[in-house]
Structure formats: structure tokens, C-alpha cells
Amino acid sequence: MGIADLVDIVHESSSESWTARNKTAFEALFGSPDGRYPKSAAKEVTLRAPEISPDSGVPFAAYIHPSNPPSGPYSGLSFVIFPVSDGPSLIGMVVGTQGLTPDEAILGRPGHARKVRAICSWLNQKYGGGSLVAWAKQDPTRTDLTVPDVMRRRWPIYKSVFDRYGKEMYALYCPTADHGGTESAITAFLDLLFEERDHQPIASCQANCQSIRNGWFEHLMPHVQREEAAALLAERRYVIVQGPPGTGKTMMATDLLKDEYQGRGRTIQFHPNTTYENFIGGLAPANTAGELGLRFTPTRGCLMEVADQASRDPSHGYLLHIDEINRADLGKILGEAIFLLEPSAEDRKIDLPYDFGEPFHRTFFLPKNLHILGTMNSADRSIAIVDIALRRRFAFVSLWPSMSVVEAHGSATTQKAFRELVSIFIEHATDDAFPLVPGHSYFLEPQESKAKQSLLVNLAPLLEEYLAQGYVGGFAEPIRAFLQELRGL
């Protein structure tokens, strides 16, 4: 009953018996059959809930590290409830005013910040109703940064709390009338707190724990369905699907071209030698019967050819799939044609230096029924990032590794390897390195007898290249340990 008691405390504004009520709720969290965590987990936190009085300052109830003194300022990470007189209590994850110790390793690990942000994103989507009900700091260790003004203005009843503890807060949930949202927020934050202390909920609560975890995990590594990409193309016309290697970006694009577009369009691949003439059009040598035997004539590029096809069949959609779209210098390839890539603009046209014949002649335009889908490997560090001007014109979606795909097609060995490797990236990878996590295609060998060989010849070389290039320098040892485990299968 501990979680239910905490929900009541959050939504009941009375300050009477603040310490006793929190003590009852705290003790009810531990032990079966009615608690959520094992009794041993109670040793990992201490309740600090001073009685509320007019001169007590900003009241709170905090679950803090047991190494802290029984009173006065504390340090380390904590789960905190901040009551106010004119609304529900604010819920949050907070760093003690005395600093990060003894939780500096947890707070400084990229995985902790990543999970907190995913939880808050999930709470906003599930319970926000179009408004922000949760907020998370990018880096919990940045106690020099306070809660931003935009959140202070959104939640004005907590001004005194923000003024006193704004710099220490790194994840917050502002309860609404929906008590279910409050219960989910409390449960998600507490589950994370005890997970960081190596404690899981008791067996009877595991299903609920996994359900909540699955909810926010989708915000950690969201999986985009083909239908969603098709709908986005219909709305925005120009889309780029980006993601780590092996997540099925190219397969999704070719399936879209085959099924949703019934083969209307084509696939091309960009590379460093792709030019404006290849893509838009230009002069190209052509044989002639004259004395010179060679002359230059206006020749259409890939984009102009597909645009021609689409313009002649306006009742159907056409798709140009550009694989590895960031492997070429897009600014040079598009030239003035970048002006045409405005999904909402009407009748945009550019002048051409040569006559390319029907239907364009010396004026180029993109028909409304022509859609462009680029696929981009976010792990390729040898090429430039797509510039801001182009990012504004394309809708970007990310395709991440999917556990459900591995469970459906992989073996027990590849499933285990997938979970372990993804866990390493989630916990230790910086935001720059996180997009390097290998996709599910590396783990789809269904036969147990071939699983080890598949992992060694497909996955291991990729990880070794990451190590050699220094891409995973911040967590090289966990990657090396994973490789040793693969070789020992």
C-alpha cells in the first residue's frame, strides 16, 4: 500500500502529521505481500520528513542515502515530495545541497540522465494532455543550473520550492487531477532509485514494473513503424530516416517504394562523387554523326527524371529514395533547387541554364505527388552532418534497434547478446556515442548452432572498428568485456 499512501499524501494539502504519514507510507513500501520492494531495500534509503511549521522553510519529504546525518543538509541523489498549501505536492528527483557524494558515479553516468529524461517524456505523452507535466535536466550533475524560467512560469504555485531548491532539482512531475499519473510518476522514479541501488521490486510487482519500464523505454529508443513513415511522407513530402547501422532503414524505404508506392519512383545512392549534374541535370557528352563525333547536350539527373514521371501521373504518389543521403555534399548537389524543397509552398520554380525538354524546358519544379525519402546512417562519422538549411526542409525521424524484432526472429543467444549490448550503450554511452548502438539486424540469426558465428563475423568487427576509431572511448572496457564474452560462447 506504500505507493497508494504516497499518492494520497501528494494530493492531500493538509500539513498535519506530515512526518507520521510519510513514515507509514515509507515503511509500507517494503516487504511482501503488500509492499513493492524487498525488506533489504529499506537499508538503501533513509526517510527525512521534518514536521511542517510556519518557520520550517520549504517543507519536504525525502528518501536519501543512509550515510547522511539524521538532520541538516544532505548529499547524493534523492526522491523528494514538496508539499504546497494551494495545490498538490511537487514530485522530483533531487541532488542534495551538499553535493553529489556518495552518488557521483550514478548521477554522472549517462544512463541515469537518459532514463530520467525518458521517464519524463513518457509522463508528458501519457498524462500531459498536450501540456508539460514533467521536466528533466539534461545533466543531473549541473547543480549550477536552475529550473528554467519556462517551467517556473508554467508551475507558479511552486515558486518557493524553485527559489530554494531549483538548482538541485533534475527531474520533476507536477501532478494533475489524474491520480493515475501521480502513481505512475512516483512508481517510475522510485523503481529507478532502487534499481540504481541494485534492488528490483518483489515478484508480485514485477509485471507492473516491466509495464512501466516498457512505457518509458519506448521514449528511450522509439521504434518507427513503416505506416508512420508513409503518413509523414504524405504530410511533409520530404523525410529523412536516420539511425544506427542495422536498424532496417534501407529495407523500410525499399518496402515503402514497393508497396505503398507500387514501385512508382526509384532508389539511388549518394556518395562523395555525386554531383549536381547527376542529381538535377546538366550538360553531358552525346555521340553525333557530325565531324567532331561528340557534342554536349542537356541531360536530366535522377531528380528531374522522377519529377517528370510524377508530373505525367498526378493521381498517384511517386517516391525518390536516396540511400546514404548524407554521404554527399547536399549543398552543392542541390544548388538552387533547395528552394523547391518546401512542403507547404505553392508552385515554386527555378530557372535552368539549359532546355531539358518537356515538361520543364528551362523551368524546374517538383510536382506535389513527388515525395523524397532519405536514409542516413547516424554512426558514420566520416561525413558531414546535414546542414541546418536542409534540416528545416526535411522531417527527421529516428529508427532505433527493436527488441521485439530480435525476440521474433533471433535465437536465445542473440537475444541475450542484444540485451547486454543495448544495456551497455544505454548506461555508458554519451549522447554523441548513443546513436552508434548496433541495430537488430546483427542479432537475427534464428538457429542456435549458427548464432555464435553470426555474432563473431558480423557484430564483432563493427565493435572492434568502434574501438579502433575511438568512438566508444568513454566506455571501451565494457565493450571489450562484451567482445570477450562473445568469443567465449
Protein Blocks (a to p, Z undefined) as FASTA:
>chain_A
ZZmmmmmmmmmmbfghklmmmmmmmmmmgocfkbmbdfklmmmpccddddddfklopadd
ddddfkbcfedjdedjdddddddfkbccdddddddfkbjblklmmmmpmklmmmmmmmmm
mmmmmmnnopafbdcdfblklmmbccdfklmmmmmmlmmmmmmmmmmpcbdcdddfblkl
mmmmmmmmmmmmmmmnopacdfklmmmmmmmmmmmmmmmmccddfklmmmmmmmnopacd
dddehilmmmmmmmmmmmmnnopacdddddfkbcfklmnopcdddddfbfnopacddddd
fklmmmmmmmmmmmbccddddehkllpcfklmnmmmlmmmcfkbghiacddfbdebjakl
maccddfklccdddddfklmkbccddfklmmmpccddddddfklmmmmmcfklmmmmmmm
mmmmmmmmcfklmmmpccfklmmcfblklmmmmmmmmmmmmmmmmmmnommmmmmmmmmm
mmmmmmmZZ
